[in-house]
Amino acid sequence: ACDGPQTAEEIAEQLNLSDRIDALGKRLAAMVREAQLVQNRRGGYAPVQQTSLIAGVVIANPEGFGFLKPDEGGDDLFLPPYEMRKVMHGDRALANVTGIDRRGRREGAI
């Protein structure tokens, strides 16, 4: 068991994959792209479930705003136009709740 994020090197050592660190790094990067893992600024990886981030699919609106449809179900997360510039319709993304908008919806940041 681990406490908190771990680097690719730490993961490789625990899985006896130190000789295949490049392949492991590529796999970890793919898992980040698929919103299965999150990578912090120090290079540590952690499962999304261990964070306060919400994984889901982006739904764009022609008006410029959008929503994140959470994988776990529940209410969509409103994404204002400045957040939608970071993603496209159909993208998998991770977001955190930043507050409640004027309509009472949960608002998020990618």
C-alpha positions as CSV (number, residue, x, y, z in Angstrom):
1,A,0.0,0.0,0.0
2,C,1.2,3.5,-0.6
3,D,0.4,6.9,1.0
4,G,0.0,9.5,-1.6
5,P,1.4,10.0,-5.1
6,Q,4.4,8.1,-6.3
7,T,6.9,8.7,-9.1
8,A,7.3,6.4,-12.0
9,E,10.6,5.3,-10.5
10,E,8.9,4.4,-7.2
11,I,6.2,2.5,-9.0
12,A,8.7,0.7,-11.2
13,E,10.7,-0.4,-8.1
14,Q,7.6,-1.8,-6.4
15,L,6.5,-3.7,-9.5
16,N,10.0,-5.0,-10.2
17,L,9.9,-3.1,-13.5
18,S,13.0,-0.9,-13.1
19,D,14.4,-2.4,-16.4
20,R,11.3,-1.2,-18.2
21,I,10.9,2.3,-16.9
22,D,10.4,3.8,-20.4
23,A,7.5,1.5,-21.1
24,L,6.0,2.2,-17.7
25,G,6.4,5.9,-18.2
26,K,4.4,5.7,-21.5
27,R,1.7,3.6,-19.8
28,L,1.4,6.1,-16.9
29,A,1.2,9.0,-19.4
30,A,-1.6,7.2,-21.3
31,M,-3.5,6.7,-18.0
32,V,-3.2,10.4,-17.2
33,R,-4.6,11.2,-20.7
34,E,-7.5,8.8,-20.1
35,A,-8.2,10.5,-16.7
36,Q,-7.5,7.3,-14.7
37,L,-4.4,8.9,-13.0
38,V,-3.5,12.4,-12.1
39,Q,0.1,13.7,-12.1
40,N,1.2,16.4,-9.7
41,R,3.9,19.1,-10.2
42,R,6.5,16.9,-8.5
43,G,5.9,14.0,-11.0
44,G,4.0,11.9,-8.6
45,Y,1.1,9.8,-9.9
46,A,-2.1,8.9,-8.0
47,P,-5.5,7.3,-8.8
48,V,-8.2,9.9,-9.5
49,Q,-10.3,8.3,-6.7
50,Q,-7.6,9.4,-4.2
51,T,-8.1,13.1,-5.2
52,S,-10.9,15.5,-5.1
53,L,-10.9,15.6,-8.9
54,I,-14.0,14.6,-10.9
55,A,-13.4,12.5,-14.0
56,G,-15.8,12.7,-16.9
57,V,-16.6,13.7,-20.5
58,V,-16.8,17.3,-21.8
59,I,-20.1,18.4,-23.4
60,A,-19.6,21.6,-25.3
61,N,-22.4,24.2,-25.9
62,P,-22.3,26.4,-29.0
63,E,-22.6,29.5,-26.7
64,G,-19.0,28.8,-25.5
65,F,-19.7,27.2,-22.1
66,G,-19.9,23.5,-21.4
67,F,-20.4,20.8,-18.9
68,L,-18.4,17.9,-17.5
69,K,-20.6,14.7,-17.3
70,P,-19.1,12.8,-14.4
71,D,-18.2,9.1,-14.9
72,E,-19.7,8.5,-11.4
73,G,-23.1,10.0,-12.4
74,G,-24.8,12.8,-10.6
75,D,-25.2,16.4,-11.7
76,D,-23.0,17.8,-14.5
77,L,-20.4,20.3,-13.6
78,F,-20.7,23.7,-15.3
79,L,-17.6,24.8,-17.2
80,P,-17.4,28.5,-18.1
81,P,-16.1,29.7,-21.5
82,Y,-12.6,30.3,-20.1
83,E,-12.3,26.7,-19.0
84,M,-13.8,25.4,-22.2
85,R,-10.8,26.9,-24.1
86,K,-8.7,24.1,-22.6
87,V,-10.8,21.2,-23.9
88,M,-13.0,20.1,-26.8
89,H,-16.4,18.4,-27.0
90,G,-16.0,14.7,-26.2
91,D,-12.7,15.0,-24.4
92,R,-12.1,13.1,-21.2
93,A,-11.0,15.5,-18.5
94,L,-10.5,16.0,-14.8
95,A,-12.0,18.9,-13.0
96,N,-12.5,20.2,-9.5
97,V,-15.4,22.1,-8.1
98,T,-14.5,25.8,-7.8
99,G,-17.9,27.0,-6.5
100,I,-21.5,27.5,-7.3
101,D,-22.6,29.7,-10.2
102,R,-25.4,32.3,-10.0
103,R,-27.9,29.7,-11.1
104,G,-27.0,27.4,-8.3
105,R,-25.0,24.9,-10.4
106,R,-21.7,23.4,-9.4
107,E,-19.0,25.2,-11.4
108,G,-15.6,23.6,-12.2
109,A,-12.1,24.1,-13.5
110,I,-10.2,21.7,-15.8
